[in-house]
Amino acid sequence: MRIRISLGIAACCCAVVTACTAGPPKGPNATVTTPAIGKPVPPVSAEAALSSEAFTPYADLGAAPNDGLALGDTYQALHTACMNDAGYGQYATSTPFEVRENRGLGFAQPFGPWGYLPVSLAEQYGFKAPGVGPGPGNGPFNPNSLPAGAQAAVGKCINIVMNFNNAMFAGALAGIETMNNDISDDAINDPDFKKATAAWSACMAKNGFSTSDADSFALNELDALGLRFVGPGGPTKPTAAQNNEQVVKAVTDAQCTESTDLAGIYFAAQASYERQIVTANQQALNAAVREYKAAFARELSKLPDLLRTTSATPNLPGGRRPPGKPGHPRKPSASNSTPGG
């Protein structure tokens, strides 16, 4: 699900997506036309839907090594380079984390505002589907498991990557984040999607679950299972009864998604708005990609100096996005986060 940062942009921050003027910065062109959706065939998965959408490569910028725009220029790659420069490269892969947690457009979990896809996955896992919540590579960071020197290196590298992340969202990626939020607003406010959501909610009510929308339902379940905002103490483990209950809820979610075509309508609407936004802002997007790649190269060259001056105490902020906004802001954090939560 879309999770993006919304940061203010200085009045004269050129080199992003728009040119500086004497007045406030001009945002991306957000003019769209409501599409005629009908009853589209639902995708087999959220990932399958996103893989074909026009905005996905830009949302993946910095998060996916194969986004096709800046191959390999990712936050994880920056972390690995930082650990190598610090002399502890052997620990780079054993301390993975995801600084850019606002990455959901290209990395959707099976459930979100579009409901749950597919029924078979819900039956097997419920809301504990693979890739959701803490696990190898995205569990809480435990510095005490490393030698002292490696602990310091990891702390420094986390802060270096975090600072780069923040700089990018205030600079090269600011326009992309604004477009992401515009597309998210367009999708969740699409009249056909609103009708499908109301039908989904009615279906859920018939099965004993009172909920206004699929996104809120999924997020509430993640909270109940302890799969969001995991802190230093690690994740909680649901009881057998809790696990059985959440599977029932997930299956009902998936069945109502299927019967109302909620996912088909959501992703069809989103794809249309993405095409329109990308077409209207193609030059700005190209400029943002160039700026990001240049900034990434500069950051690599600065690593030796940054390792000397950066604190070894990792700063791991967390945040919570407003309810009902599938693509709206949350602060970046490291491994204490869960995808899409």
C-alpha positions in Angstrom: 0.0 0.0 0.0 1.2 3.4 -0.6 3.1 5.0 2.1 4.8 8.3 1.4 6.4 11.2 3.1 5.0 14.7 2.6 7.6 17.3 3.4 7.7 21.1 2.8 9.8 22.4 0.0 11.9 25.5 0.4 10.7 28.4 -1.8 13.9 28.3 -3.9 14.8 24.6 -4.1 15.6 24.3 -7.8 16.8 21.0 -9.3 13.8 19.0 -8.1 10.8 18.9 -10.4 9.9 22.5 -10.9 11.9 25.7 -11.6 12.3 28.3 -8.9 10.2 31.5 -9.2 9.7 34.5 -7.0 6.6 33.0 -5.5 5.8 29.7 -3.9 7.0 26.5 -5.6 4.8 25.2 -8.3 3.6 21.6 -7.7 3.1 18.8 -10.2 0.2 18.9 -12.7 -2.5 17.0 -10.9 -5.3 17.5 -13.3 -7.1 14.3 -14.1 -10.3 13.0 -15.7 -12.4 10.5 -13.9 -12.1 7.2 -15.9 -15.0 5.0 -17.0 -14.1 1.8 -15.3 -17.0 -0.6 -15.6 -16.4 -4.0 -14.1 -12.7 -4.9 -14.8 -11.1 -8.2 -14.3 -9.3 -8.2 -10.9 -5.6 -8.8 -10.9 -4.2 -12.0 -9.5 -2.3 -10.0 -6.8 -1.5 -6.5 -5.8 2.0 -7.0 -6.9 0.9 -8.1 -10.4 -1.3 -5.0 -10.7 1.5 -2.6 -9.6 4.1 -4.2 -11.9 2.2 -2.9 -14.9 1.3 0.6 -13.7 3.0 3.7 -15.0 4.0 5.3 -11.7 5.5 2.2 -10.1 9.1 2.7 -11.3 9.1 6.2 -9.8 7.7 5.0 -6.5 10.4 2.3 -6.5 13.2 4.9 -6.9 15.7 4.3 -4.1 13.8 1.2 -2.8 14.0 -1.4 -5.6 17.4 -2.4 -7.2 15.7 -3.2 -10.5 13.3 -0.3 -10.9 14.8 0.5 -14.4 15.5 4.1 -13.5 18.5 4.1 -11.2 19.6 0.5 -11.2 21.2 -0.5 -7.9 21.1 3.0 -6.5 19.1 2.0 -3.4 19.2 2.7 0.3 20.3 -0.8 1.0 23.2 -0.4 -1.5 24.2 2.8 0.2 24.1 1.0 3.6 26.3 -1.8 2.2 28.8 0.7 0.7 28.9 2.5 4.0 29.6 -0.7 6.0 32.4 -1.6 3.5 34.0 1.9 3.9 33.7 1.5 7.7 35.7 -1.8 7.5 32.8 -4.0 8.5 31.4 -5.1 5.2 31.0 -8.6 6.4 28.1 -7.4 8.6 26.3 -5.4 5.8 24.0 -8.2 4.8 23.4 -9.5 8.4 22.0 -6.1 9.4 19.5 -5.3 6.6 16.9 -2.7 7.2 14.5 -0.6 5.1 15.0 3.1 5.7 12.6 4.0 2.9 9.6 2.4 4.5 7.4 4.6 2.4 7.7 2.3 -0.6 4.4 0.6 -0.9 3.4 1.5 -4.5 5.9 -1.1 -5.8 5.8 -3.5 -2.9 2.1 -3.9 -2.0 1.1 -6.5 0.5 -2.0 -8.6 -0.4 -4.4 -6.5 1.5 -5.1 -2.8 1.5 -7.8 -0.3 0.3 -8.4 -2.8 -2.6 -9.4 -5.5 -0.1 -7.6 -8.9 0.1 -6.1 -10.8 -2.9 -6.5 -13.7 -3.3 -8.8 -16.0 -1.3 -6.2 -18.8 -1.3 -3.6 -16.6 0.4 -6.1 -15.5 3.0 -7.0 -19.0 3.8 -3.4 -20.0 4.3 -1.9 -17.0 6.1 -4.6 -14.5 7.0 -3.0 -11.1 7.7 0.3 -12.8 8.5 1.0 -13.3 4.8 4.6 -13.7 3.7 6.5 -10.4 3.7 4.2 -8.8 6.2 5.5 -7.9 9.6 8.8 -8.7 11.4 10.9 -11.5 10.0 14.4 -12.1 8.6 15.6 -8.8 7.2 12.8 -6.6 8.5 12.7 -7.5 12.2 13.9 -5.2 15.0 17.5 -4.2 14.9 19.5 -5.8 17.7 23.0 -4.1 17.9 24.1 -6.2 20.9 24.5 -9.2 18.6 27.5 -7.5 16.9 31.0 -6.7 18.0 31.5 -3.2 19.4 33.2 -1.9 16.3 30.5 -3.3 14.0 27.8 -1.8 16.3 29.3 1.6 15.9 29.5 1.2 12.1 26.0 0.1 11.8 24.8 3.0 13.9 26.7 5.5 11.8 25.5 3.9 8.5 21.9 3.9 9.6 22.1 7.6 10.4 23.9 8.3 7.1 21.3 6.5 5.1 18.5 8.1 7.2 19.9 11.6 6.5 20.1 10.8 2.8 16.6 9.6 2.8 15.3 12.8 4.5 17.3 14.9 2.1 15.8 13.1 -0.9 12.3 13.6 0.3 12.9 17.3 0.7 14.7 17.4 -2.7 14.8 15.0 -5.6 11.9 12.9 -4.6 9.6 15.7 -3.3 7.7 16.0 -6.5 7.4 12.3 -6.9 5.9 12.1 -3.3 3.4 14.8 -4.1 2.3 12.9 -7.3 2.0 9.8 -5.2 -0.3 11.5 -2.8 -2.3 13.1 -5.6 -2.8 9.6 -7.2 -3.8 8.1 -3.9 -6.4 10.8 -3.3 -7.7 10.3 -6.8 -8.0 6.5 -6.4 -9.7 6.5 -3.0 -12.1 9.3 -4.0 -13.0 7.7 -7.4 -16.8 7.4 -7.5 -16.7 3.8 -8.8 -14.3 2.8 -6.1 -16.4 4.5 -3.4 -19.4 2.4 -4.6 -17.4 -0.8 -4.6 -16.2 0.0 -1.1 -19.7 0.5 0.1 -20.7 -2.8 -1.4 -17.6 -4.5 0.2 -18.6 -3.0 3.6 -22.2 -4.3 3.2 -20.8 -7.7 2.4 -18.6 -7.7 5.5 -21.6 -6.6 7.6 -23.6 -9.6 6.4 -20.8 -11.8 7.7 -20.7 -10.1 11.1 -17.9 -7.5 10.6 -18.7 -3.8 10.9 -16.1 -1.8 9.0 -16.2 1.2 6.7 -13.4 0.3 4.3 -10.9 -2.5 3.6 -7.8 -0.4 4.4 -9.0 0.4 8.0 -10.0 -3.3 8.5 -6.6 -4.6 7.5 -4.7 -2.0 9.6 -6.7 -2.8 12.6 -5.9 -6.4 12.2 -2.2 -5.7 11.9 -2.4 -3.7 15.1 -4.2 -6.5 16.9 -1.6 -9.0 15.7 1.3 -6.8 16.7 2.6 -6.6 13.2 2.9 -2.8 13.0 5.4 -0.4 14.6 7.5 -3.1 16.1 9.8 -1.7 18.8 13.0 -3.0 20.4 11.1 -5.6 22.4 10.3 -7.4 19.1 6.9 -8.6 17.8 4.2 -10.2 19.9 3.1 -13.7 19.0 -0.6 -14.2 18.5 -2.3 -17.1 20.4 -3.8 -20.0 18.4 -7.3 -18.5 19.0 -6.2 -15.1 17.8 -4.6 -16.6 14.7 -7.7 -18.6 13.8 -9.8 -15.5 14.2 -7.6 -13.3 12.0 -7.6 -16.0 9.3 -11.5 -16.0 9.3 -11.4 -12.2 9.0 -8.9 -12.3 6.1 -10.9 -14.9 4.2 -14.1 -12.9 4.6 -12.3 -9.8 3.4 -11.0 -11.7 0.4 -14.4 -13.2 -0.4 -16.1 -9.9 -0.2 -13.3 -8.4 -2.3 -14.0 -11.0 -5.0 -17.8 -10.7 -4.9 -17.8 -6.9 -5.2 -14.8 -6.6 -7.6 -13.3 -4.1 -5.2 -9.7 -4.9 -6.2 -10.4 -4.8 -9.9 -12.1 -1.4 -9.7 -9.4 0.0 -7.4 -6.5 -1.0 -9.5 -8.2 0.0 -12.8 -8.9 3.5 -11.3 -5.4 3.8 -9.9 -3.8 2.7 -13.2 -5.8 5.4 -15.1 -4.8 8.2 -12.7 -1.2 7.1 -12.8 -1.1 7.2 -16.6 -2.6 10.7 -16.6 -0.2 12.0 -13.9 2.9 10.5 -15.5 2.0 11.8 -18.9 1.4 15.3 -17.6 4.6 15.4 -15.6 7.0 13.3 -17.6 9.7 16.0 -17.9 9.5 16.7 -14.2 9.8 13.0 -13.4 12.8 12.6 -15.7 14.5 15.6 -14.0 13.8 14.0 -10.6 15.4 10.8 -11.6 18.5 12.6 -12.8 18.7 14.5 -9.6 18.4 11.4 -7.5 21.1 9.5 -9.4 23.5 12.5 -9.1 22.7 12.8 -5.3 23.3 9.1 -4.8 26.7 9.3 -6.5 27.7 12.3 -4.4 26.6 10.5 -1.2 28.9 7.5 -2.1 31.8 9.9 -2.6 31.2 11.5 0.8 31.0 8.3 2.9 34.6 8.5 4.3 34.0 12.0 5.7 30.5 11.1 6.9 31.8 8.1 8.8 34.1 10.4 10.7 31.5 13.0 11.7 28.2 11.0 12.1 26.9 9.8 15.4 27.1 6.1 16.1 23.8 6.1 18.0 21.2 5.1 15.5 18.2 7.4 15.2 15.2 5.2 14.5 12.0 7.4 14.4 8.7 5.8 13.7 5.4 7.3 12.6 1.8 6.5 11.8 -0.1 7.6 8.8 -3.6 9.1 9.0 -6.4 6.5 8.8 -8.3 6.2 5.5 -5.4 7.5 3.4 -3.7 4.5 1.7 -1.0 6.6 0.3 -0.4 9.2 2.8 2.5 10.3 5.0 4.6 8.4 7.5 8.0 9.3 8.6 10.9 7.1 7.4 12.3 4.6 9.8 14.6 1.6 9.8 14.0 -2.0 10.7 11.3 -1.4 13.3 8.8 -0.9 10.5 6.5 -3.2 8.6 5.7 -2.8 5.0 2.6 -0.9 4.3 1.6 -0.5 7.9 
